[in-house]
Amino acid sequence: MRQFNDKVLVQTKAGTLRGFQLDGMNCFYGVKYATAKRFMPPEPVAPWEGVVEASSYGYVAPLMSPNSPNMDLMIPHRFWVENEDCLSLNVWSKSLEGKKPVMVWLHGGGYAAGSSIEMVAYDGANMAEYGDVVVVTINHRLNILGYFDLSSFGEEFKNSGNAGQADIVCALEWIRDNIAGFGGDPDNVTIFGQSGGGGKVLSLLQTPAADGLFHKGIMMSGGAGRYRESVRHDREIAEMLIKQLGGTGVEILQTVSYDELVKADHAISPKLTELGLAGPMGGWAPVKNDWYVGSPWEVGYTEHAKTVPLMVGTVIAEMGAMMNNVPYKDEVPVEKRHEILAEQFGEATDEMIAQFKKVFPDKNELVLACMANRAGVLDFVQKRAEDCTADTFCYLFTYDFPYNGGTPAWHCADIPFAFHNANLVAICNGEGCDDLENAYFGAYMAFAHTGSPNGEGLANWPAFKTDTRATMYFDKVSQAKNDADTALQALHEKHAPDMFAMMRKRPMKVTF
């Protein structure tokens, strides 16, 4: 019989929290770390008397487009109640004593969507249990609430374009002040995130207000691609929204309901596209100002950022979900594979296949059609090796999943292994998955404890250096190789440089 205990109390700076314990794991859900008025900076939660329950997940940030069930076999999701009052976090710890490393999860979804509990694999219990760490997952403001730059309307809005990032900094301050009560070490904090979460890690490295609040970072399939400069049009968009809402000043953007704000945004969307003001991925991103210094691609690394160790990597087929259109790829005749790839790579197809097989002799060349981001990551870690004193460890997750006859690792596919939650995702339980999870999770936990992903029972993983260019390849058998796929990635980027263009292309189909 499983054991439950609801008498789990922790004294925080603001007051007493009551979580619960299940099979010895201490859980605290929906802990409010701050409050915020719309577009305004977050303020630490006010002190309280008595005991506050921490047994239900908090609200998640409202979305501007509705969720719809899809891909749940590949990426099982949870949908939760949305509300602007979403500044909460969740904590897992197997002991409230000691000084365990702290792992702080920054969810994906760009800067527009997602939540701390969106994916089933985000559950922190197994990571806390098997890694002897304290796990924290964070909700913060997103999209128009978190990244709308209204600074031109007045001093009070000067950092509205970074409100979501300011929420994360406030959460990290809460961790600094309170995590010892949960058995965590505030002087050993690792922030890690995937996709947009990886971007948030990079942004926080360039945010002086976050200096010293975390000590290591892990960027999974996000943030490390080449810098894409985009001109902001927040002022023009705000004026169009104000007019659409029937207002005369910026105050109406603060007072209308979120639903009205979103309806107005949807109403002006065609005009934004027509005028070229929409921007990619919804246009939401941190805003360079005197609070956030900007991308290191543009301004270089801050002196502090140069001292923070990083793990940085991608999966082999970021666009691998496209393989749903080519089920059982290993059964596709070689000639047909060539025909499919030629639609994308043209006269370079033979050279692409030859280079791919040189690096991955046992893998199906159709993976070439789904690759993205890796070339940018190699440039990123190269720049880190040149400019920074701290080590950077580069990886590539290359496993083929037992789905549709072998689906190459797609965007998000590695998350369950990082959390030691492969058992929660059906298709993460194929041949070699146990060894893969032990290697991937083991590297994460070694990095959290020591700043290096090396440890007993783990394959040797050298830091990325300009002369050796080491990458750890995670698969059924995981091993590090020097400068193995640089030429392949350069060739691939030359002929498929834009992942967003790939997303817009007609999905590849195959009949034979």
Secondary structure, 3 states (H helix, E strand, C coil): CCCEEEEEEEECCCCEEEEEEECCEEEEEEEECEECCCCCCCEECCCCCCEEECECCCCECCCCCCCCCCCCCCCCECCCCECCCCCEEEEEECCCCCCEEEEEEECCCCCCCCCCCCEHHHCCHHHHHHHCCEEEEECCCCHHHHCCCCHHHCHHHCCHHHHHHHHHHHHHHHHHHHHHHHCEEEEEEEEEEECHHHHHHHHHHCCHHHECCECEEEEECCCCCCCCCCCCCHHHHHHHHHHHCCCCCCHHHHHCCHHHHHHHHHHHHHHHHHHCCCCHHHHCCCCCCCCCCCCHHHHCCCCCHHHCCEEEEEECCCCHHHHHHCCCHHHCCHHHHHHHHHHHHHHHHHHHHHHHHHHCCCCCHHHHHHCCCHHHHHHHHHHHHHHCCCCEEEEEECCEECCCCCEECCCCCCHHHHCCCHHHCHHHCCCCHHHHHHHHHHHHHHHHHHCCCCCCCCCCCCCCCCCCCEEEEECCCCEEEECCCHHHHHHHHHHCCCHHHHHHCCCCCCCC
